[in-house]
C-alpha cells in the first residue's frame, strides 16, 4: 500500500480533517431506527404494508450537516510535493 496512488485527481473538501465515518454511523443508525419503527407499525396493524416506502438518505439526514463539503478536481499541479501529497491514498 505504500506505493498506491489515486487514479483521478479528485479529493474531498473537509473542514475538520477527519473522515466521514461518524456521520455515516449516525445516518445508518437513524435509518435503521426509522425503518424499524415503520415495520413495527405495519406488524401491529397501524399502517398498510402496500403503502410502505423505504426512506432515502435525504429523508433522514441532510448532507449539509455532514463534515465533508463535497469533492473537487485539482488536476496536474506545478508543485510536485503538493501533487504527491494528495495523490497518495
HTML snippet that shows the backbone in 3Dmol.js (N, CA, C, O; Angstrom):
<script src="https://3Dmol.org/build/3Dmol-min.js"></script>
<div id="view" style="width:600px;height:400px;position:relative"></div>
<script>
const pdb = `
ATOM      1  N   UNK A   1       0.808  -1.202   0.000  1.00  0.00           N
ATOM      2  CA  UNK A   1       0.000   0.000   0.000  1.00  0.00           C
ATOM      3  C   UNK A   1       0.848   1.262   0.000  1.00  0.00           C
ATOM      4  O   UNK A   1       0.325   2.349  -0.244  1.00  0.00           O
ATOM      5  N   UNK A   2       2.122   1.147   0.263  1.00  0.00           N
ATOM      6  CA  UNK A   2       2.946   2.347   0.327  1.00  0.00           C
ATOM      7  C   UNK A   2       3.099   2.994  -1.044  1.00  0.00           C
ATOM      8  O   UNK A   2       3.430   4.176  -1.132  1.00  0.00           O
ATOM      9  N   UNK A   3       2.864   2.244  -2.107  1.00  0.00           N
ATOM     10  CA  UNK A   3       3.013   2.792  -3.446  1.00  0.00           C
ATOM     11  C   UNK A   3       1.677   3.047  -4.148  1.00  0.00           C
ATOM     12  O   UNK A   3       1.655   3.380  -5.333  1.00  0.00           O
ATOM     13  N   UNK A   4       0.582   2.894  -3.438  1.00  0.00           N
ATOM     14  CA  UNK A   4      -0.711   3.074  -4.094  1.00  0.00           C
ATOM     15  C   UNK A   4      -0.999   4.556  -4.309  1.00  0.00           C
ATOM     16  O   UNK A   4      -0.708   5.397  -3.459  1.00  0.00           O
ATOM     17  N   UNK A   5      -1.566   4.843  -5.442  1.00  0.00           N
ATOM     18  CA  UNK A   5      -1.873   6.216  -5.830  1.00  0.00           C
ATOM     19  C   UNK A   5      -3.306   6.293  -6.344  1.00  0.00           C
ATOM     20  O   UNK A   5      -3.885   5.294  -6.770  1.00  0.00           O
ATOM     21  N   UNK A   6      -3.863   7.493  -6.297  1.00  0.00           N
ATOM     22  CA  UNK A   6      -5.192   7.713  -6.858  1.00  0.00           C
ATOM     23  C   UNK A   6      -5.122   7.649  -8.379  1.00  0.00           C
ATOM     24  O   UNK A   6      -4.097   7.966  -8.982  1.00  0.00           O
ATOM     25  N   UNK A   7      -6.217   7.239  -8.981  1.00  0.00           N
ATOM     26  CA  UNK A   7      -6.272   7.211 -10.441  1.00  0.00           C
ATOM     27  C   UNK A   7      -6.798   8.522 -10.998  1.00  0.00           C
ATOM     28  O   UNK A   7      -6.457   8.901 -12.119  1.00  0.00           O
ATOM     29  N   UNK A   8      -7.625   9.219 -10.228  1.00  0.00           N
ATOM     30  CA  UNK A   8      -8.140  10.515 -10.653  1.00  0.00           C
ATOM     31  C   UNK A   8      -7.731  11.575  -9.637  1.00  0.00           C
ATOM     32  O   UNK A   8      -7.473  11.267  -8.473  1.00  0.00           O
ATOM     33  N   UNK A   9      -7.675  12.798 -10.078  1.00  0.00           N
ATOM     34  CA  UNK A   9      -7.236  13.895  -9.218  1.00  0.00           C
ATOM     35  C   UNK A   9      -8.425  14.569  -8.539  1.00  0.00           C
ATOM     36  O   UNK A   9      -8.601  15.783  -8.637  1.00  0.00           O
ATOM     37  N   UNK A  10      -9.243  13.766  -7.849  1.00  0.00           N
ATOM     38  CA  UNK A  10     -10.407  14.303  -7.154  1.00  0.00           C
ATOM     39  C   UNK A  10     -10.237  14.029  -5.665  1.00  0.00           C
ATOM     40  O   UNK A  10      -9.990  12.897  -5.249  1.00  0.00           O
ATOM     41  N   UNK A  11     -10.374  15.086  -4.875  1.00  0.00           N
ATOM     42  CA  UNK A  11     -10.278  14.942  -3.423  1.00  0.00           C
ATOM     43  C   UNK A  11     -11.495  15.587  -2.781  1.00  0.00           C
ATOM     44  O   UNK A  11     -12.134  16.455  -3.376  1.00  0.00           O
ATOM     45  N   UNK A  12     -11.812  15.163  -1.572  1.00  0.00           N
ATOM     46  CA  UNK A  12     -12.944  15.719  -0.851  1.00  0.00           C
ATOM     47  C   UNK A  12     -12.547  16.920  -0.034  1.00  0.00           C
ATOM     48  O   UNK A  12     -11.450  16.967   0.523  1.00  0.00           O
ATOM     49  N   UNK A  13     -13.438  17.897   0.043  1.00  0.00           N
ATOM     50  CA  UNK A  13     -13.221  19.067   0.880  1.00  0.00           C
ATOM     51  C   UNK A  13     -13.752  18.748   2.263  1.00  0.00           C
ATOM     52  O   UNK A  13     -14.922  18.403   2.427  1.00  0.00           O
ATOM     53  N   UNK A  14     -12.904  18.863   3.236  1.00  0.00           N
ATOM     54  CA  UNK A  14     -13.323  18.582   4.598  1.00  0.00           C
ATOM     55  C   UNK A  14     -12.865  19.720   5.482  1.00  0.00           C
ATOM     56  O   UNK A  14     -11.713  20.148   5.409  1.00  0.00           O
ATOM     57  N   UNK A  15     -13.760  20.208   6.313  1.00  0.00           N
ATOM     58  CA  UNK A  15     -13.421  21.324   7.176  1.00  0.00           C
ATOM     59  C   UNK A  15     -12.670  20.918   8.423  1.00  0.00           C
ATOM     60  O   UNK A  15     -11.978  21.742   9.020  1.00  0.00           O
ATOM     61  N   UNK A  16     -12.790  19.669   8.831  1.00  0.00           N
ATOM     62  CA  UNK A  16     -12.204  19.293  10.110  1.00  0.00           C
ATOM     63  C   UNK A  16     -10.993  18.374   9.994  1.00  0.00           C
ATOM     64  O   UNK A  16     -10.283  18.182  10.981  1.00  0.00           O
ATOM     65  N   UNK A  17     -10.741  17.810   8.840  1.00  0.00           N
ATOM     66  CA  UNK A  17      -9.605  16.923   8.680  1.00  0.00           C
ATOM     67  C   UNK A  17      -9.863  15.498   9.129  1.00  0.00           C
ATOM     68  O   UNK A  17      -8.950  14.673   9.118  1.00  0.00           O
ATOM     69  N   UNK A  18     -11.086  15.193   9.522  1.00  0.00           N
ATOM     70  CA  UNK A  18     -11.427  13.825   9.931  1.00  0.00           C
ATOM     71  C   UNK A  18     -12.295  13.188   8.856  1.00  0.00           C
ATOM     72  O   UNK A  18     -12.792  13.869   7.959  1.00  0.00           O
ATOM     73  N   UNK A  19     -12.469  11.897   8.951  1.00  0.00           N
ATOM     74  CA  UNK A  19     -13.264  11.190   7.953  1.00  0.00           C
ATOM     75  C   UNK A  19     -14.755  11.341   8.245  1.00  0.00           C
ATOM     76  O   UNK A  19     -15.157  11.898   9.267  1.00  0.00           O
ATOM     77  N   UNK A  20     -15.543  10.840   7.336  1.00  0.00           N
ATOM     78  CA  UNK A  20     -16.996  10.905   7.481  1.00  0.00           C
ATOM     79  C   UNK A  20     -17.561   9.717   8.247  1.00  0.00           C
ATOM     80  O   UNK A  20     -18.776   9.520   8.272  1.00  0.00           O
ATOM     81  N   UNK A  21     -16.716   8.940   8.859  1.00  0.00           N
ATOM     82  CA  UNK A  21     -17.160   7.712   9.499  1.00  0.00           C
ATOM     83  C   UNK A  21     -18.232   7.960  10.557  1.00  0.00           C
ATOM     84  O   UNK A  21     -19.238   7.252  10.590  1.00  0.00           O
ATOM     85  N   UNK A  22     -18.035   8.942  11.411  1.00  0.00           N
ATOM     86  CA  UNK A  22     -19.017   9.203  12.469  1.00  0.00           C
ATOM     87  C   UNK A  22     -20.341   9.680  11.878  1.00  0.00           C
ATOM     88  O   UNK A  22     -21.406   9.324  12.384  1.00  0.00           O
ATOM     89  N   UNK A  23     -20.289  10.479  10.817  1.00  0.00           N
ATOM     90  CA  UNK A  23     -21.518  10.939  10.165  1.00  0.00           C
ATOM     91  C   UNK A  23     -22.270   9.773   9.534  1.00  0.00           C
ATOM     92  O   UNK A  23     -23.495   9.696   9.626  1.00  0.00           O
ATOM     93  N   UNK A  24     -21.538   8.872   8.896  1.00  0.00           N
ATOM     94  CA  UNK A  24     -22.178   7.720   8.263  1.00  0.00           C
ATOM     95  C   UNK A  24     -22.778   6.785   9.301  1.00  0.00           C
ATOM     96  O   UNK A  24     -23.859   6.234   9.093  1.00  0.00           O
ATOM     97  N   UNK A  25     -22.072   6.601  10.431  1.00  0.00           N
ATOM     98  CA  UNK A  25     -22.609   5.762  11.504  1.00  0.00           C
ATOM     99  C   UNK A  25     -23.904   6.360  12.058  1.00  0.00           C
ATOM    100  O   UNK A  25     -24.868   5.640  12.317  1.00  0.00           O
ATOM    101  N   UNK A  26     -23.916   7.682  12.235  1.00  0.00           N
ATOM    102  CA  UNK A  26     -25.109   8.357  12.744  1.00  0.00           C
ATOM    103  C   UNK A  26     -26.269   8.222  11.755  1.00  0.00           C
ATOM    104  O   UNK A  26     -27.408   7.981  12.153  1.00  0.00           O
ATOM    105  N   UNK A  27     -25.967   8.379  10.459  1.00  0.00           N
ATOM    106  CA  UNK A  27     -27.006   8.263   9.441  1.00  0.00           C
ATOM    107  C   UNK A  27     -27.568   6.850   9.378  1.00  0.00           C
ATOM    108  O   UNK A  27     -28.785   6.669   9.328  1.00  0.00           O
ATOM    109  N   UNK A  28     -26.689   5.838   9.380  1.00  0.00           N
ATOM    110  CA  UNK A  28     -27.159   4.452   9.300  1.00  0.00           C
ATOM    111  C   UNK A  28     -27.970   4.078  10.534  1.00  0.00           C
ATOM    112  O   UNK A  28     -28.955   3.348  10.429  1.00  0.00           O
ATOM    113  N   UNK A  29     -27.569   4.565  11.689  1.00  0.00           N
ATOM    114  CA  UNK A  29     -28.312   4.297  12.913  1.00  0.00           C
ATOM    115  C   UNK A  29     -29.709   4.902  12.842  1.00  0.00           C
ATOM    116  O   UNK A  29     -30.690   4.253  13.205  1.00  0.00           O
ATOM    117  N   UNK A  30     -29.799   6.141  12.374  1.00  0.00           N
ATOM    118  CA  UNK A  30     -31.102   6.800  12.242  1.00  0.00           C
ATOM    119  C   UNK A  30     -31.959   6.108  11.190  1.00  0.00           C
ATOM    120  O   UNK A  30     -33.172   5.986  11.359  1.00  0.00           O
ATOM    121  N   UNK A  31     -31.336   5.655  10.108  1.00  0.00           N
ATOM    122  CA  UNK A  31     -32.063   4.956   9.042  1.00  0.00           C
ATOM    123  C   UNK A  31     -32.646   3.645   9.557  1.00  0.00           C
ATOM    124  O   UNK A  31     -33.815   3.343   9.313  1.00  0.00           O
ATOM    125  N   UNK A  32     -31.834   2.871  10.267  1.00  0.00           N
ATOM    126  CA  UNK A  32     -32.326   1.601  10.809  1.00  0.00           C
ATOM    127  C   UNK A  32     -33.435   1.822  11.828  1.00  0.00           C
ATOM    128  O   UNK A  32     -34.406   1.066  11.853  1.00  0.00           O
ATOM    129  N   UNK A  33     -33.307   2.842  12.666  1.00  0.00           N
ATOM    130  CA  UNK A  33     -34.337   3.137  13.660  1.00  0.00           C
ATOM    131  C   UNK A  33     -35.655   3.528  12.989  1.00  0.00           C
ATOM    132  O   UNK A  33     -36.725   3.095  13.416  1.00  0.00           O
ATOM    133  N   UNK A  34     -35.571   4.342  11.946  1.00  0.00           N
ATOM    134  CA  UNK A  34     -36.784   4.775  11.232  1.00  0.00           C
ATOM    135  C   UNK A  34     -37.462   3.590  10.557  1.00  0.00           C
ATOM    136  O   UNK A  34     -38.684   3.455  10.616  1.00  0.00           O
ATOM    137  N   UNK A  35     -36.668   2.726   9.911  1.00  0.00           N
ATOM    138  CA  UNK A  35     -37.236   1.542   9.253  1.00  0.00           C
ATOM    139  C   UNK A  35     -37.840   0.580  10.280  1.00  0.00           C
ATOM    140  O   UNK A  35     -38.900   0.002  10.043  1.00  0.00           O
ATOM    141  N   UNK A  36     -37.169   0.410  11.412  1.00  0.00           N
ATOM    142  CA  UNK A  36     -37.680  -0.468  12.459  1.00  0.00           C
ATOM    143  C   UNK A  36     -39.029   0.040  12.980  1.00  0.00           C
ATOM    144  O   UNK A  36     -39.938  -0.756  13.219  1.00  0.00           O
ATOM    145  N   UNK A  37     -39.164   1.351  13.157  1.00  0.00           N
ATOM    146  CA  UNK A  37     -40.432   1.929  13.603  1.00  0.00           C
ATOM    147  C   UNK A  37     -41.538   1.722  12.575  1.00  0.00           C
ATOM    148  O   UNK A  37     -42.661   1.358  12.920  1.00  0.00           O
ATOM    149  N   UNK A  38     -41.206   1.960  11.308  1.00  0.00           N
ATOM    150  CA  UNK A  38     -42.195   1.780  10.241  1.00  0.00           C
ATOM    151  C   UNK A  38     -42.650   0.327  10.142  1.00  0.00           C
ATOM    152  O   UNK A  38     -43.841   0.055   9.991  1.00  0.00           O
ATOM    153  N   UNK A  39     -41.707  -0.600  10.226  1.00  0.00           N
ATOM    154  CA  UNK A  39     -42.063  -2.011  10.125  1.00  0.00           C
ATOM    155  C   UNK A  39     -42.860  -2.492  11.345  1.00  0.00           C
ATOM    156  O   UNK A  39     -43.715  -3.369  11.221  1.00  0.00           O
ATOM    157  N   UNK A  40     -42.580  -1.922  12.518  1.00  0.00           N
ATOM    158  CA  UNK A  40     -43.365  -2.305  13.696  1.00  0.00           C
ATOM    159  C   UNK A  40     -44.795  -1.784  13.588  1.00  0.00           C
ATOM    160  O   UNK A  40     -45.720  -2.429  14.081  1.00  0.00           O
ATOM    161  N   UNK A  41     -44.994  -0.621  12.950  1.00  0.00           N
ATOM    162  CA  UNK A  41     -46.350  -0.104  12.720  1.00  0.00           C
ATOM    163  C   UNK A  41     -47.115  -1.031  11.782  1.00  0.00           C
ATOM    164  O   UNK A  41     -48.304  -1.278  11.982  1.00  0.00           O
ATOM    165  N   UNK A  42     -46.440  -1.540  10.767  1.00  0.00           N
ATOM    166  CA  UNK A  42     -47.080  -2.463   9.828  1.00  0.00           C
ATOM    167  C   UNK A  42     -47.453  -3.759  10.538  1.00  0.00           C
ATOM    168  O   UNK A  42     -48.546  -4.294  10.352  1.00  0.00           O
ATOM    169  N   UNK A  43     -46.533  -4.250  11.349  1.00  0.00           N
ATOM    170  CA  UNK A  43     -46.762  -5.519  12.048  1.00  0.00           C
ATOM    171  C   UNK A  43     -47.917  -5.411  13.045  1.00  0.00           C
ATOM    172  O   UNK A  43     -48.698  -6.350  13.199  1.00  0.00           O
ATOM    173  N   UNK A  44     -48.023  -4.261  13.722  1.00  0.00           N
ATOM    174  CA  UNK A  44     -49.084  -4.094  14.713  1.00  0.00           C
ATOM    175  C   UNK A  44     -50.416  -3.689  14.090  1.00  0.00           C
ATOM    176  O   UNK A  44     -51.433  -3.667  14.784  1.00  0.00           O
ATOM    177  N   UNK A  45     -50.432  -3.370  12.804  1.00  0.00           N
ATOM    178  CA  UNK A  45     -51.679  -3.074  12.118  1.00  0.00           C
ATOM    179  C   UNK A  45     -52.008  -1.603  12.006  1.00  0.00           C
ATOM    180  O   UNK A  45     -53.083  -1.260  11.514  1.00  0.00           O
ATOM    181  N   UNK A  46     -51.115  -0.708  12.448  1.00  0.00           N
ATOM    182  CA  UNK A  46     -51.376   0.730  12.351  1.00  0.00           C
ATOM    183  C   UNK A  46     -51.166   1.275  10.950  1.00  0.00           C
ATOM    184  O   UNK A  46     -51.669   2.348  10.617  1.00  0.00           O
ATOM    185  N   UNK A  47     -50.434   0.552  10.136  1.00  0.00           N
ATOM    186  CA  UNK A  47     -50.119   1.025   8.799  1.00  0.00           C
ATOM    187  C   UNK A  47     -50.314  -0.109   7.797  1.00  0.00           C
ATOM    188  O   UNK A  47     -50.343  -1.283   8.166  1.00  0.00           O
ATOM    189  N   UNK A  48     -50.446   0.257   6.536  1.00  0.00           N
ATOM    190  CA  UNK A  48     -50.647  -0.713   5.464  1.00  0.00           C
ATOM    191  C   UNK A  48     -49.307  -1.064   4.827  1.00  0.00           C
ATOM    192  O   UNK A  48     -48.532  -0.166   4.495  1.00  0.00           O
ATOM    193  N   UNK A  49     -49.026  -2.329   4.654  1.00  0.00           N
ATOM    194  CA  UNK A  49     -47.748  -2.775   4.096  1.00  0.00           C
ATOM    195  C   UNK A  49     -47.595  -2.374   2.636  1.00  0.00           C
ATOM    196  O   UNK A  49     -46.474  -2.167   2.174  1.00  0.00           O
ATOM    197  N   UNK A  50     -48.694  -2.261   1.902  1.00  0.00           N
ATOM    198  CA  UNK A  50     -48.604  -1.896   0.488  1.00  0.00           C
ATOM    199  C   UNK A  50     -48.173  -0.445   0.296  1.00  0.00           C
ATOM    200  O   UNK A  50     -47.628  -0.095  -0.751  1.00  0.00           O
ATOM    201  N   UNK A  51     -48.410   0.396   1.288  1.00  0.00           N
ATOM    202  CA  UNK A  51     -48.066   1.817   1.178  1.00  0.00           C
ATOM    203  C   UNK A  51     -46.704   2.147   1.779  1.00  0.00           C
ATOM    204  O   UNK A  51     -46.319   3.315   1.823  1.00  0.00           O
ATOM    205  N   UNK A  52     -45.968   1.134   2.243  1.00  0.00           N
ATOM    206  CA  UNK A  52     -44.660   1.385   2.849  1.00  0.00           C
ATOM    207  C   UNK A  52     -43.632   1.705   1.778  1.00  0.00           C
ATOM    208  O   UNK A  52     -43.472   0.961   0.810  1.00  0.00           O
ATOM    209  N   UNK A  53     -42.942   2.811   1.961  1.00  0.00           N
ATOM    210  CA  UNK A  53     -41.865   3.224   1.063  1.00  0.00           C
ATOM    211  C   UNK A  53     -40.605   3.375   1.909  1.00  0.00           C
ATOM    212  O   UNK A  53     -40.605   4.093   2.909  1.00  0.00           O
ATOM    213  N   UNK A  54     -39.544   2.704   1.511  1.00  0.00           N
ATOM    214  CA  UNK A  54     -38.284   2.805   2.236  1.00  0.00           C
ATOM    215  C   UNK A  54     -37.734   4.219   2.112  1.00  0.00           C
ATOM    216  O   UNK A  54     -37.768   4.816   1.036  1.00  0.00           O
ATOM    217  N   UNK A  55     -37.236   4.740   3.203  1.00  0.00           N
ATOM    218  CA  UNK A  55     -36.707   6.104   3.229  1.00  0.00           C
ATOM    219  C   UNK A  55     -35.383   6.179   2.473  1.00  0.00           C
ATOM    220  O   UNK A  55     -34.657   5.191   2.363  1.00  0.00           O
ATOM    221  N   UNK A  56     -35.087   7.355   1.960  1.00  0.00           N
ATOM    222  CA  UNK A  56     -33.805   7.583   1.307  1.00  0.00           C
ATOM    223  C   UNK A  56     -32.961   8.470   2.209  1.00  0.00           C
ATOM    224  O   UNK A  56     -33.450   9.004   3.205  1.00  0.00           O
ATOM    225  N   UNK A  57     -31.705   8.622   1.856  1.00  0.00           N
ATOM    226  CA  UNK A  57     -30.748   9.335   2.697  1.00  0.00           C
ATOM    227  C   UNK A  57     -31.212  10.758   3.036  1.00  0.00           C
ATOM    228  O   UNK A  57     -31.109  11.185   4.186  1.00  0.00           O
ATOM    229  N   UNK A  58     -31.711  11.474   2.059  1.00  0.00           N
ATOM    230  CA  UNK A  58     -32.092  12.867   2.295  1.00  0.00           C
ATOM    231  C   UNK A  58     -33.321  13.003   3.186  1.00  0.00           C
ATOM    232  O   UNK A  58     -33.553  14.072   3.751  1.00  0.00           O
ATOM    233  N   UNK A  59     -34.111  11.942   3.322  1.00  0.00           N
ATOM    234  CA  UNK A  59     -35.256  11.988   4.232  1.00  0.00           C
ATOM    235  C   UNK A  59     -34.821  11.882   5.685  1.00  0.00           C
ATOM    236  O   UNK A  59     -35.520  12.361   6.578  1.00  0.00           O
ATOM    237  N   UNK A  60     -33.690  11.268   5.927  1.00  0.00           N
ATOM    238  CA  UNK A  60     -33.220  11.016   7.283  1.00  0.00           C
ATOM    239  C   UNK A  60     -32.328  12.137   7.792  1.00  0.00           C
ATOM    240  O   UNK A  60     -32.576  12.691   8.863  1.00  0.00           O
ATOM    241  N   UNK A  61     -31.296  12.475   7.038  1.00  0.00           N
ATOM    242  CA  UNK A  61     -30.316  13.466   7.467  1.00  0.00           C
ATOM    243  C   UNK A  61     -29.883  14.292   6.261  1.00  0.00           C
ATOM    244  O   UNK A  61     -29.807  13.778   5.145  1.00  0.00           O
ATOM    245  N   UNK A  62     -29.608  15.544   6.482  1.00  0.00           N
ATOM    246  CA  UNK A  62     -29.183  16.427   5.407  1.00  0.00           C
ATOM    247  C   UNK A  62     -27.687  16.275   5.165  1.00  0.00           C
ATOM    248  O   UNK A  62     -26.907  16.169   6.112  1.00  0.00           O
ATOM    249  N   UNK A  63     -27.294  16.265   3.912  1.00  0.00           N
ATOM    250  CA  UNK A  63     -25.861  16.171   3.607  1.00  0.00           C
ATOM    251  C   UNK A  63     -25.120  17.438   4.026  1.00  0.00           C
ATOM    252  O   UNK A  63     -23.895  17.428   4.139  1.00  0.00           O
ATOM    253  N   UNK A  64     -25.844  18.514   4.254  1.00  0.00           N
ATOM    254  CA  UNK A  64     -25.227  19.755   4.712  1.00  0.00           C
ATOM    255  C   UNK A  64     -24.784  19.651   6.170  1.00  0.00           C
ATOM    256  O   UNK A  64     -23.957  20.444   6.621  1.00  0.00           O
ATOM    257  N   UNK A  65     -25.320  18.694   6.904  1.00  0.00           N
ATOM    258  CA  UNK A  65     -24.946  18.517   8.305  1.00  0.00           C
ATOM    259  C   UNK A  65     -23.693  17.670   8.463  1.00  0.00           C
ATOM    260  O   UNK A  65     -23.167  17.559   9.571  1.00  0.00           O
ATOM    261  N   UNK A  66     -23.207  17.078   7.398  1.00  0.00           N
ATOM    262  CA  UNK A  66     -22.043  16.210   7.468  1.00  0.00           C
ATOM    263  C   UNK A  66     -20.753  17.020   7.393  1.00  0.00           C
ATOM    264  O   UNK A  66     -20.757  18.197   7.031  1.00  0.00           O
ATOM    265  N   UNK A  67     -19.646  16.361   7.743  1.00  0.00           N
ATOM    266  CA  UNK A  67     -18.348  17.028   7.818  1.00  0.00           C
ATOM    267  C   UNK A  67     -17.822  17.416   6.443  1.00  0.00           C
ATOM    268  O   UNK A  67     -17.336  18.532   6.255  1.00  0.00           O
ATOM    269  N   UNK A  68     -17.915  16.500   5.481  1.00  0.00           N
ATOM    270  CA  UNK A  68     -17.341  16.752   4.162  1.00  0.00           C
ATOM    271  C   UNK A  68     -18.260  17.657   3.344  1.00  0.00           C
ATOM    272  O   UNK A  68     -19.473  17.447   3.297  1.00  0.00           O
ATOM    273  N   UNK A  69     -17.673  18.658   2.705  1.00  0.00           N
ATOM    274  CA  UNK A  69     -18.447  19.632   1.944  1.00  0.00           C
ATOM    275  C   UNK A  69     -18.665  19.239   0.496  1.00  0.00           C
ATOM    276  O   UNK A  69     -19.569  19.768  -0.152  1.00  0.00           O
ATOM    277  N   UNK A  70     -17.885  18.351  -0.014  1.00  0.00           N
ATOM    278  CA  UNK A  70     -18.021  17.955  -1.405  1.00  0.00           C
ATOM    279  C   UNK A  70     -16.698  17.449  -1.942  1.00  0.00           C
ATOM    280  O   UNK A  70     -15.801  17.095  -1.177  1.00  0.00           O
ATOM    281  N   UNK A  71     -16.581  17.415  -3.257  1.00  0.00           N
ATOM    282  CA  UNK A  71     -15.364  16.947  -3.891  1.00  0.00           C
ATOM    283  C   UNK A  71     -14.915  17.960  -4.930  1.00  0.00           C
ATOM    284  O   UNK A  71     -15.712  18.741  -5.452  1.00  0.00           O
ATOM    285  N   UNK A  72     -13.632  17.930  -5.215  1.00  0.00           N
ATOM    286  CA  UNK A  72     -13.091  18.843  -6.210  1.00  0.00           C
ATOM    287  C   UNK A  72     -11.971  18.223  -7.002  1.00  0.00           C
ATOM    288  O   UNK A  72     -11.268  17.337  -6.515  1.00  0.00           O
ATOM    289  N   UNK A  73     -11.804  18.685  -8.219  1.00  0.00           N
ATOM    290  CA  UNK A  73     -10.757  18.210  -9.120  1.00  0.00           C
ATOM    291  C   UNK A  73      -9.585  19.168  -9.003  1.00  0.00           C
ATOM    292  O   UNK A  73      -9.762  20.373  -9.182  1.00  0.00           O
ATOM    293  N   UNK A  74      -8.386  18.661  -8.706  1.00  0.00           N
ATOM    294  CA  UNK A  74      -7.258  19.564  -8.578  1.00  0.00           C
ATOM    295  C   UNK A  74      -6.263  19.442  -9.715  1.00  0.00           C
ATOM    296  O   UNK A  74      -5.362  20.275  -9.819  1.00  0.00           O
ATOM    297  N   UNK A  75      -6.389  18.442 -10.570  1.00  0.00           N
ATOM    298  CA  UNK A  75      -5.572  18.344 -11.779  1.00  0.00           C
ATOM    299  C   UNK A  75      -4.076  18.257 -11.531  1.00  0.00           C
ATOM    300  O   UNK A  75      -3.628  18.059 -10.402  1.00  0.00           O
ATOM    301  N   UNK A  76      -3.316  18.409 -12.602  1.00  0.00           N
ATOM    302  CA  UNK A  76      -1.851  18.335 -12.524  1.00  0.00           C
ATOM    303  C   UNK A  76      -1.330  19.649 -11.981  1.00  0.00           C
ATOM    304  O   UNK A  76      -1.571  20.704 -12.568  1.00  0.00           O
ATOM    305  N   UNK A  77      -0.627  19.596 -10.880  1.00  0.00           N
ATOM    306  CA  UNK A  77      -0.112  20.799 -10.232  1.00  0.00           C
ATOM    307  C   UNK A  77       1.352  21.023 -10.608  1.00  0.00           C
ATOM    308  O   UNK A  77       2.069  20.083 -10.951  1.00  0.00           O
ATOM    309  N   UNK A  78       1.771  22.258 -10.539  1.00  0.00           N
ATOM    310  CA  UNK A  78       3.175  22.592 -10.772  1.00  0.00           C
ATOM    311  C   UNK A  78       4.027  22.200  -9.574  1.00  0.00           C
ATOM    312  O   UNK A  78       5.177  21.786  -9.724  1.00  0.00           O
ATOM    313  N   UNK A  79       3.451  22.335  -8.388  1.00  0.00           N
ATOM    314  CA  UNK A  79       4.167  21.994  -7.167  1.00  0.00           C
ATOM    315  C   UNK A  79       4.129  20.486  -6.969  1.00  0.00           C
ATOM    316  O   UNK A  79       3.081  19.930  -6.639  1.00  0.00           O
ATOM    317  N   UNK A  80       5.256  19.823  -7.166  1.00  0.00           N
ATOM    318  CA  UNK A  80       5.311  18.360  -7.102  1.00  0.00           C
ATOM    319  C   UNK A  80       5.009  17.809  -5.711  1.00  0.00           C
ATOM    320  O   UNK A  80       4.371  16.763  -5.595  1.00  0.00           O
ATOM    321  N   UNK A  81       5.448  18.483  -4.662  1.00  0.00           N
ATOM    322  CA  UNK A  81       5.208  17.995  -3.302  1.00  0.00           C
ATOM    323  C   UNK A  81       3.710  18.004  -2.989  1.00  0.00           C
ATOM    324  O   UNK A  81       3.194  17.065  -2.384  1.00  0.00           O
ATOM    325  N   UNK A  82       3.029  19.047  -3.394  1.00  0.00           N
ATOM    326  CA  UNK A  82       1.579  19.139  -3.189  1.00  0.00           C
ATOM    327  C   UNK A  82       0.876  18.017  -3.950  1.00  0.00           C
ATOM    328  O   UNK A  82      -0.028  17.365  -3.427  1.00  0.00           O
ATOM    329  N   UNK A  83       1.304  17.805  -5.190  1.00  0.00           N
ATOM    330  CA  UNK A  83       0.702  16.770  -6.023  1.00  0.00           C
ATOM    331  C   UNK A  83       0.913  15.380  -5.431  1.00  0.00           C
ATOM    332  O   UNK A  83      -0.022  14.580  -5.377  1.00  0.00           O
ATOM    333  N   UNK A  84       2.131  15.087  -4.987  1.00  0.00           N
ATOM    334  CA  UNK A  84       2.431  13.789  -4.370  1.00  0.00           C
ATOM    335  C   UNK A  84       1.625  13.571  -3.096  1.00  0.00           C
ATOM    336  O   UNK A  84       1.140  12.469  -2.839  1.00  0.00           O
ATOM    337  N   UNK A  85       1.488  14.613  -2.313  1.00  0.00           N
ATOM    338  CA  UNK A  85       0.772  14.508  -1.044  1.00  0.00           C
ATOM    339  C   UNK A  85      -0.692  14.115  -1.262  1.00  0.00           C
ATOM    340  O   UNK A  85      -1.214  13.249  -0.559  1.00  0.00           O
ATOM    341  N   UNK A  86      -1.346  14.741  -2.221  1.00  0.00           N
ATOM    342  CA  UNK A  86      -2.764  14.493  -2.413  1.00  0.00           C
ATOM    343  C   UNK A  86      -3.075  13.336  -3.360  1.00  0.00           C
ATOM    344  O   UNK A  86      -4.221  12.892  -3.431  1.00  0.00           O
ATOM    345  N   UNK A  87      -2.085  12.846  -4.081  1.00  0.00           N
ATOM    346  CA  UNK A  87      -2.337  11.699  -4.954  1.00  0.00           C
ATOM    347  C   UNK A  87      -2.156  10.361  -4.233  1.00  0.00           C
ATOM    348  O   UNK A  87      -2.564   9.329  -4.765  1.00  0.00           O
ATOM    349  N   UNK A  88      -1.566  10.349  -3.054  1.00  0.00           N
ATOM    350  CA  UNK A  88      -1.450   9.084  -2.336  1.00  0.00           C
ATOM    351  C   UNK A  88      -2.751   8.802  -1.606  1.00  0.00           C
ATOM    352  O   UNK A  88      -3.490   9.717  -1.242  1.00  0.00           O
ATOM    353  N   UNK A  89      -3.019   7.518  -1.399  1.00  0.00           N
ATOM    354  CA  UNK A  89      -4.269   7.096  -0.750  1.00  0.00           C
ATOM    355  C   UNK A  89      -4.131   7.117   0.743  1.00  0.00           C
ATOM    356  O   UNK A  89      -5.082   6.793   1.455  1.00  0.00           O
TER     357      UNK A  89
END
`;
const viewer = $3Dmol.createViewer("view");
viewer.addModel(pdb, "pdb");
viewer.setStyle({}, {cartoon: {color: "spectrum"}});
viewer.zoomTo();
viewer.render();
</script>
